């Protein structure tokens, strides 16, 4: 408060009281935007589901390929031993 009798007092700006809680971000999403992004994420995840039959076929082929690699490595070792002898 300024005293009208005193020329040395200045009018100070009144400070505003901050609201409680965490301050808002300037680029915060609205609830509708968050919901839309959530639905889009769920939709893309549901499109990448692999059926159990396809998964079991792929796993079987992987196991066969690993067995073949093991067999070829053993044959390579055998041939290297023959070459060195």
N, C-alpha and C positions, 0 to 999 in steps of 0.2 A: 504494500500500500504506500502511496506517495504522500508525503506531508506537504500540503500546499504552502506552508510557512517556511519550509526549509528548501532552498534552491539546490542543495547538494544531493538530494535523494533522486534516484532514477527509477523509472518504471521498469521493473523486472518482468521478463516474459514468464507467463505461467507455464509450468511444465505439465504435460499431460500424464496421467497415470496409465501405465501399461496394463493391458489385460492379463489375466492369469494364464498360466500354462505356457506351452511351447509356442514361439512365434510362427506365424504362417510363412510358408515358402512362397515366393512370388510366382513360381510356375507350377503350383500344386494342381493335381488332377482333381476333377470333380468326381463324385460318386459314380455318375453315369460313364465317364471315361474309364475309370478303374474297372467297372463291370464289363464294359465292352472289351477291354484288353484281356480280362480274365476269360471271357467266353471264347475269344479268339485263340488264346493259349490252349484251352481245353479242346477246342475243335482240332487244332493241329496235332495235339498229342493223340487224340482218338484215331486220327488218320494213319498213324504210324504203328498200329498194333499188328503183330505178326501172329498168324494162327498157329496152334500147337502142331498141326500136321506139317506145316512148312518148316517150323522150327526143328522138329524131330528129323525131317529129311536133311536139313542143312547140317545138323549135328552128326548124323550118320555119315554123310559125305565127308565131313571134316575128319571123323575118326578113321575112315578108310584112307584118306589122303595122308594122315599122320602115319598110319601103318605102312603105307607104300614108301614114304620118306624114310622110315626106319629100315625097311627092307633094302632100299637103294643105298643107304649109308653103309649097311653091313656088306653089301656087294662091293661097294667102292673100297672099303677097307680090305676085303679079301683080294681084290685086284691089285691094290697097292702093295700088299705083302708079296704077291706073286711077281710083281714087277721088280721089287727090290731083291728078290731071291735069285 
